[in-house]
Amino acid sequence: MAEAPLVLQPATWTGAPPLFTVQAVRDARPGQPAVATLLPATAGANTQPVGLQGGTEAALRQFVARSLPRPAGRYAVTVRVLECRVQETPAANQQAAGQVTVRLAFDWRNAEGETLTLTEYRGGARYRRPLSSRAVVEPTLRQTLLGGFTYFNQWLAQALPRDARLATAVQPTFRYETRQSEPDTLFYDPARPLAWSDFTGSPRPEGRYAAAVFPGFAYQGRPRVVNGVVELEIRLRIYVVRSSSWVAEGQRTAYNLNHEQRHFDIVRLVAERFRRKATPDRLTVRDYQSILGWQYLDSFREMNHLQDQYDQETQGGTNAAAQERWNQHLDAELRAYGVRK
Protein backbone atom coordinates (compact mmCIF):
# COMPACT_ATOMS: atom_id res chain seq x y z
CA MET A 1 0.00 0.00 0.00
CA ALA A 2 1.42 3.35 -1.03
CA GLU A 3 2.23 5.88 1.65
CA ALA A 4 -0.01 8.97 1.77
CA PRO A 5 1.66 12.17 0.48
CA LEU A 6 2.90 14.86 2.82
CA VAL A 7 0.58 17.85 3.03
CA LEU A 8 2.81 20.92 3.30
CA GLN A 9 1.20 23.48 5.63
CA PRO A 10 1.85 27.25 5.66
CA ALA A 11 4.51 28.54 8.06
CA THR A 12 4.38 31.56 10.35
CA TRP A 13 6.69 34.38 9.20
CA THR A 14 8.35 36.08 12.18
CA GLY A 15 11.17 38.06 10.57
CA ALA A 16 11.37 41.53 9.05
CA PRO A 17 8.94 42.31 6.22
CA PRO A 18 10.11 40.59 3.03
CA LEU A 19 12.15 42.67 0.58
CA PHE A 20 11.23 40.22 -2.16
CA THR A 21 8.33 38.44 -3.77
CA VAL A 22 8.46 34.99 -5.32
CA GLN A 23 7.20 35.11 -8.88
CA ALA A 24 7.96 31.50 -9.74
CA VAL A 25 9.13 28.20 -8.23
CA ARG A 26 11.07 25.75 -10.38
CA ASP A 27 11.81 22.15 -9.44
CA ALA A 28 15.41 21.88 -10.67
CA ARG A 29 16.24 18.60 -8.90
CA PRO A 30 17.76 16.01 -11.24
CA GLY A 31 15.03 13.54 -12.15
CA GLN A 32 12.54 15.25 -9.80
CA PRO A 33 12.17 12.27 -7.45
CA ALA A 34 9.74 12.05 -4.56
CA VAL A 35 10.69 14.50 -1.80
CA ALA A 36 10.76 11.89 0.98
CA THR A 37 11.74 8.30 1.51
CA LEU A 38 10.02 7.29 4.75
CA LEU A 39 9.89 4.14 6.82
CA PRO A 40 6.42 2.61 7.08
CA ALA A 41 4.81 1.67 10.38
CA THR A 42 5.83 -1.97 9.99
CA ALA A 43 9.18 -2.66 11.67
CA GLY A 44 11.83 -4.00 9.34
CA ALA A 45 10.12 -2.78 6.18
CA ASN A 46 11.98 -0.82 3.51
CA THR A 47 11.62 2.90 3.01
CA GLN A 48 8.90 4.09 0.65
CA PRO A 49 8.90 7.17 -1.66
CA VAL A 50 6.53 9.86 -0.45
CA GLY A 51 5.81 13.03 -2.40
CA LEU A 52 4.22 16.35 -1.56
CA GLN A 53 0.51 16.56 -2.14
CA GLY A 54 -0.10 18.22 -5.52
CA GLY A 55 3.52 17.83 -6.64
CA THR A 56 6.69 19.62 -5.54
CA GLU A 57 6.30 22.84 -7.55
CA ALA A 58 2.61 23.30 -6.81
CA ALA A 59 3.05 22.51 -3.12
CA LEU A 60 5.95 24.93 -2.76
CA ARG A 61 4.13 27.68 -4.70
CA GLN A 62 1.19 27.30 -2.35
CA PHE A 63 3.53 27.24 0.65
CA VAL A 64 5.13 30.53 -0.45
CA ALA A 65 1.80 32.20 -1.22
CA ARG A 66 0.38 31.28 2.20
CA SER A 67 3.54 31.85 4.27
CA LEU A 68 5.07 35.11 3.02
CA PRO A 69 3.29 38.22 4.26
CA ARG A 70 2.00 40.99 2.04
CA PRO A 71 2.73 43.50 0.57
CA ALA A 72 5.29 42.04 -1.77
CA GLY A 73 8.87 43.32 -1.79
CA ARG A 74 10.59 45.18 -4.61
CA TYR A 75 12.67 42.24 -5.89
CA ALA A 76 10.69 39.61 -7.79
CA VAL A 77 12.69 36.38 -7.71
CA THR A 78 12.46 32.89 -9.08
CA VAL A 79 13.26 30.12 -6.61
CA ARG A 80 14.99 27.06 -8.04
CA VAL A 81 14.70 23.99 -5.84
CA LEU A 82 18.10 22.31 -6.18
CA GLU A 83 17.52 19.83 -3.38
CA CYS A 84 14.54 19.03 -1.16
CA ARG A 85 14.88 15.68 0.52
CA VAL A 86 13.70 13.84 3.62
CA GLN A 87 15.66 10.61 4.13
CA GLU A 88 14.89 8.15 6.94
CA THR A 89 16.89 5.27 8.33
CA PRO A 90 15.91 2.74 11.04
CA ALA A 91 16.81 3.65 14.64
CA ALA A 92 16.56 1.83 17.96
CA ASN A 93 13.32 1.22 19.81
CA GLN A 94 11.22 1.03 16.62
CA GLN A 95 12.03 4.60 15.69
CA ALA A 96 12.98 6.33 12.45
CA ALA A 97 15.90 8.80 12.24
CA GLY A 98 15.21 11.50 9.68
CA GLN A 99 17.49 13.88 7.81
CA VAL A 100 15.98 16.91 6.03
CA THR A 101 18.10 18.63 3.36
CA VAL A 102 17.04 21.75 1.46
CA ARG A 103 19.00 23.73 -1.12
CA LEU A 104 17.43 26.72 -2.88
CA ALA A 105 18.76 29.16 -5.47
CA PHE A 106 17.33 32.66 -5.70
CA ASP A 107 17.39 34.17 -9.21
CA TRP A 108 16.56 37.77 -10.11
CA ARG A 109 16.09 39.38 -13.52
CA ASN A 110 17.58 42.89 -13.51
CA ALA A 111 16.48 45.97 -15.44
CA GLU A 112 18.67 45.02 -18.41
CA GLY A 113 16.99 41.62 -18.72
CA GLU A 114 19.93 39.64 -17.32
CA THR A 115 19.07 36.79 -14.94
CA LEU A 116 21.40 36.64 -11.93
CA THR A 117 21.69 34.00 -9.24
CA LEU A 118 21.91 36.21 -6.17
CA THR A 119 22.62 33.56 -3.55
CA GLU A 120 21.93 29.98 -2.52
CA TYR A 121 20.56 28.61 0.71
CA ARG A 122 21.64 25.27 2.19
CA GLY A 123 19.77 24.09 5.24
CA GLY A 124 19.02 20.92 7.10
CA ALA A 125 17.49 19.39 10.20
CA ARG A 126 17.33 16.04 11.99
CA TYR A 127 14.50 14.36 13.87
CA ARG A 128 13.49 11.07 15.46
CA ARG A 129 9.99 9.68 15.46
CA PRO A 130 8.19 6.50 16.35
CA LEU A 131 7.40 4.37 13.32
CA SER A 132 3.73 4.64 14.19
CA SER A 133 3.54 8.44 13.71
CA ARG A 134 4.68 10.75 10.91
CA ALA A 135 3.56 13.88 12.78
CA VAL A 136 7.07 15.38 13.06
CA VAL A 137 8.05 14.99 9.39
CA GLU A 138 6.07 17.78 7.72
CA PRO A 139 6.72 20.45 10.43
CA THR A 140 10.47 19.76 10.22
CA LEU A 141 10.44 20.15 6.43
CA ARG A 142 8.21 23.22 6.70
CA GLN A 143 10.54 25.00 9.14
CA THR A 144 13.60 24.14 7.06
CA LEU A 145 11.95 25.63 3.99
CA LEU A 146 10.91 28.73 5.92
CA GLY A 147 14.51 29.07 7.07
CA GLY A 148 15.56 29.37 3.42
CA PHE A 149 13.26 32.31 2.77
CA THR A 150 14.19 33.97 6.06
CA TYR A 151 17.87 33.56 5.18
CA PHE A 152 17.34 35.14 1.76
CA ASN A 153 15.54 38.12 3.26
CA GLN A 154 18.41 38.67 5.70
CA TRP A 155 20.95 38.28 2.89
CA LEU A 156 19.06 40.78 0.77
CA ALA A 157 18.93 43.34 3.60
CA GLN A 158 22.70 43.08 4.09
CA ALA A 159 23.55 43.07 0.36
CA LEU A 160 21.23 45.88 -0.70
CA PRO A 161 23.45 48.77 0.49
CA ARG A 162 26.60 47.46 -1.22
CA ASP A 163 25.95 44.83 -3.92
CA ALA A 164 25.97 46.49 -7.35
CA ARG A 165 24.07 43.52 -8.83
CA LEU A 166 20.98 44.62 -6.92
CA ALA A 167 21.01 48.17 -8.27
CA THR A 168 18.02 49.13 -10.39
CA ALA A 169 19.21 52.60 -11.52
CA VAL A 170 22.27 54.83 -11.89
CA GLN A 171 22.15 58.35 -10.46
CA PRO A 172 25.13 60.48 -11.61
CA THR A 173 26.29 63.64 -9.88
CA PHE A 174 29.06 65.92 -11.11
CA ARG A 175 31.75 67.89 -9.40
CA TYR A 176 34.35 70.08 -11.07
CA GLU A 177 37.89 70.08 -9.76
CA THR A 178 38.83 73.70 -9.13
CA ARG A 179 41.38 73.44 -6.33
CA GLN A 180 44.76 74.61 -7.60
CA SER A 181 46.50 71.74 -5.86
CA GLU A 182 49.16 70.88 -8.47
CA PRO A 183 51.93 73.40 -9.20
CA ASP A 184 52.14 72.66 -12.94
CA THR A 185 48.39 72.18 -13.52
CA LEU A 186 45.74 74.89 -13.63
CA PHE A 187 42.16 73.68 -13.23
CA TYR A 188 39.34 75.60 -14.87
CA ASP A 189 37.65 77.98 -12.46
CA PRO A 190 35.25 80.66 -13.77
CA ALA A 191 36.46 82.92 -10.95
CA ARG A 192 40.10 82.48 -11.90
CA PRO A 193 40.79 82.98 -15.65
CA LEU A 194 44.13 82.43 -17.31
CA ALA A 195 46.96 84.83 -16.51
CA TRP A 196 50.23 85.28 -18.39
CA SER A 197 51.99 83.90 -15.32
CA ASP A 198 50.44 80.52 -16.16
CA PHE A 199 52.48 80.37 -19.39
CA THR A 200 55.77 79.00 -18.08
CA GLY A 201 56.92 77.04 -21.13
CA SER A 202 59.70 78.20 -23.41
CA PRO A 203 58.47 80.29 -26.39
CA ARG A 204 58.48 78.65 -29.82
CA PRO A 205 60.41 80.89 -32.21
CA GLU A 206 58.98 79.23 -35.29
CA GLY A 207 55.35 79.41 -36.36
CA ARG A 208 52.74 82.11 -36.63
CA TYR A 209 51.25 82.02 -33.12
CA ALA A 210 51.87 84.63 -30.47
CA ALA A 211 51.09 82.14 -27.70
CA ALA A 212 49.82 78.62 -27.19
CA VAL A 213 47.86 76.77 -24.56
CA PHE A 214 46.87 73.08 -24.63
CA PRO A 215 43.81 72.45 -22.44
CA GLY A 216 42.18 69.07 -21.91
CA PHE A 217 39.68 67.33 -19.69
CA ALA A 218 39.33 64.03 -17.91
CA TYR A 219 36.82 62.39 -15.60
CA GLN A 220 36.87 59.97 -12.72
CA GLY A 221 33.81 58.00 -11.63
CA ARG A 222 33.34 56.95 -8.01
CA PRO A 223 30.37 54.58 -7.66
CA ARG A 224 28.71 53.38 -4.51
CA VAL A 225 25.48 51.45 -4.06
CA VAL A 226 22.87 52.97 -1.77
CA ASN A 227 19.52 51.22 -1.35
CA GLY A 228 19.56 49.67 -4.79
CA VAL A 229 20.84 52.74 -6.66
CA VAL A 230 24.34 53.24 -8.03
CA GLU A 231 25.23 56.73 -6.85
CA LEU A 232 27.93 57.73 -9.30
CA GLU A 233 30.01 60.77 -8.41
CA ILE A 234 31.82 61.99 -11.53
CA ARG A 235 34.72 64.35 -10.98
CA LEU A 236 35.57 66.47 -14.01
CA ARG A 237 39.07 67.88 -14.38
CA ILE A 238 39.44 70.64 -16.99
CA TYR A 239 43.02 71.77 -17.04
CA VAL A 240 46.03 73.28 -18.75
CA VAL A 241 49.61 72.29 -18.06
CA ARG A 242 51.58 75.45 -17.35
CA SER A 243 54.92 74.11 -18.57
CA SER A 244 53.37 73.28 -21.95
CA SER A 245 51.88 76.77 -22.34
CA TRP A 246 54.02 79.58 -23.75
CA VAL A 247 53.91 83.16 -25.01
CA ALA A 248 56.30 84.84 -27.42
CA GLU A 249 58.29 87.87 -26.44
CA GLY A 250 56.29 91.10 -26.71
CA GLN A 251 52.93 89.30 -27.12
CA ARG A 252 51.59 89.58 -23.57
CA THR A 253 48.51 91.58 -24.54
CA ALA A 254 44.96 91.37 -23.21
CA TYR A 255 43.72 90.51 -26.71
CA ASN A 256 46.09 87.53 -27.04
CA LEU A 257 45.32 86.35 -23.51
CA ASN A 258 41.60 86.40 -24.33
CA HIS A 259 42.25 84.25 -27.41
CA GLU A 260 44.00 81.63 -25.27
CA GLN A 261 41.30 81.82 -22.59
CA ARG A 262 38.74 80.93 -25.25
CA HIS A 263 40.60 77.69 -25.96
CA PHE A 264 40.13 76.92 -22.26
CA ASP A 265 36.45 77.93 -22.46
CA ILE A 266 35.85 75.54 -25.36
CA VAL A 267 36.95 72.62 -23.17
CA ARG A 268 34.59 73.70 -20.41
CA LEU A 269 31.78 73.95 -22.95
CA VAL A 270 32.46 70.42 -24.23
CA ALA A 271 32.62 69.14 -20.65
CA GLU A 272 29.20 70.67 -19.98
CA ARG A 273 27.81 68.87 -23.03
CA PHE A 274 29.44 65.63 -21.87
CA ARG A 275 27.83 66.13 -18.48
CA ARG A 276 24.38 66.38 -20.03
CA LYS A 277 24.83 63.20 -22.01
CA ALA A 278 25.38 61.22 -18.80
CA THR A 279 21.77 61.13 -17.62
CA PRO A 280 20.06 58.32 -15.65
CA ASP A 281 18.01 57.31 -18.68
CA ARG A 282 21.18 56.82 -20.76
CA LEU A 283 23.25 54.97 -18.16
CA THR A 284 22.39 51.35 -17.47
CA VAL A 285 23.44 49.54 -14.32
CA ARG A 286 25.21 46.86 -16.32
CA ASP A 287 27.12 49.10 -18.76
CA TYR A 288 27.35 52.58 -17.26
CA GLN A 289 31.15 52.52 -17.22
CA SER A 290 31.48 51.61 -20.90
CA ILE A 291 28.71 54.06 -21.85
CA LEU A 292 30.55 56.85 -20.04
CA GLY A 293 33.77 55.83 -21.78
CA TRP A 294 32.21 56.06 -25.23
CA GLN A 295 30.56 59.39 -24.41
CA TYR A 296 33.91 60.72 -23.20
CA LEU A 297 35.69 59.66 -26.40
CA ASP A 298 32.96 61.28 -28.47
CA SER A 299 33.31 64.49 -26.46
CA PHE A 300 37.09 64.40 -26.78
CA ARG A 301 36.76 64.25 -30.58
CA GLU A 302 34.27 67.12 -30.43
CA MET A 303 36.73 69.16 -28.36
CA ASN A 304 39.54 68.69 -30.90
CA HIS A 305 37.22 69.58 -33.77
CA LEU A 306 36.05 72.79 -32.07
CA GLN A 307 39.61 73.81 -31.22
CA ASP A 308 40.65 73.42 -34.87
CA GLN A 309 37.55 75.24 -36.09
CA TYR A 310 38.16 78.08 -33.65
CA ASP A 311 41.76 78.61 -34.75
CA GLN A 312 40.89 78.32 -38.43
CA GLU A 313 38.05 80.84 -38.29
CA THR A 314 39.91 83.33 -36.11
CA GLN A 315 43.17 82.67 -37.99
CA GLY A 316 44.93 82.07 -34.71
CA GLY A 317 43.35 85.21 -33.24
CA THR A 318 44.48 87.59 -35.97
CA ASN A 319 40.95 87.98 -37.42
CA ALA A 320 39.41 90.36 -34.89
CA ALA A 321 35.86 90.15 -36.29
CA ALA A 322 35.83 86.35 -36.16
CA GLN A 323 37.37 86.48 -32.70
CA GLU A 324 34.54 88.66 -31.46
CA ARG A 325 31.93 86.33 -32.91
CA TRP A 326 33.52 83.43 -31.02
CA ASN A 327 33.72 85.54 -27.86
CA GLN A 328 29.99 86.20 -27.97
CA HIS A 329 29.11 82.63 -28.95
CA LEU A 330 31.12 81.09 -26.13
CA ASP A 331 29.86 83.57 -23.54
CA ALA A 332 26.26 82.87 -24.54
CA GLU A 333 26.66 79.09 -24.32
CA LEU A 334 28.52 79.21 -21.02
CA ARG A 335 25.84 81.51 -19.60
CA ALA A 336 23.18 79.02 -20.72
CA TYR A 337 24.98 76.32 -18.72
CA GLY A 338 25.34 78.61 -15.68
CA VAL A 339 29.11 78.90 -15.99
CA ARG A 340 29.08 82.62 -16.78
CA LYS A 341 26.79 85.27 -15.38
C-alpha positions, 0 to 999 in steps of 0.5 A: 500500500502506497504511503499517503503524500505529505501535506505541506502546511503554511509557516508563520513568518516572524522576521522583518517584512520581506524585501522580495516576492516569489514570482515562480518556483522551479523544481530543478532537482535532477530527475525530480524524485519524490521528496521523501523516503520514509519508513512505514509503520511496519518494523523491518520494512523498507523505506517508501517514496513519499511526495508532496501533495499536488507535486513539488512545484505546486506545493511549494508555490502554495507554501510561499503564497500562504507563508510570506506576508503581504505586501510584496517586496521590490525584488521579484525572484524565481526560486529554483529547488536544487535539493529538497529531501527527507531521508529516513533510516531505522533507529533503535526502539522502533524509531525512524531517524530523519534527515531533512536537506534543502538547497534553494537558489534565488534568481533575479532578472535585472532591469537590463533583462539579465538573470542573476543567481543572487545567492543559494541557501543550504539548510538541514534538520534532523529528527526522530519519530516513532514508526507509528507516527509521521507527525514530526516529518512535515513540520520539520520540512516546513521549518527548514523551507521557511529558514531558506526564505528567512535567510534570503531576506536577511541576505538581501537586507545586508547586500542591498546597500553594497551589492551592485548587482541589486542596483536598479538605476544609476544616479550620476552627480558631477563635481568640477575640480577647481582646487589649484593643488598641483603646481604645474596644472591649472584647473578651470575655475570661472572665478580664476581665468588664465593669466600670463603667469600661467604660461611658463613654457619656453616660447616657440620661435617658429610658427605664426602664433603669439602664444599657445595653450593646450587644455584638456579634460578628464573624468573619474567615476566613483560609484557606490550602491545605496539602497539599490541605486548606483550613486555615481560621483563623476569628478571632471578635471578641466586643465592646462599644463603650465609648462606646456603653455608659452607666449612669445616675447612682446605678445603679452597683450589682453587681446592675445590672452583672451584668445588663449582663454577661449581655448580653455572655455571651449573645453569647459563647454564640451565638458558641460555637453558631456555632463548632459549626455550622462543622464540616468536614462542613458546609463544602465546599471550593467554598462554605465562605465562603458557608456561613459567611456564612449561618451567621453571619447565622443566628447574628446573628438568634439573638443579637438574639432572645435579647437581646430575650427576656432583657430581656423576661423579666427586665424589664430586670433588675428581675425578680430571680427571672427574672434569677437563672434567666437567671444559672444558665442562662447559667452552665450553658451557658457551663460546658458549652462550657468558657468558665466553670469 
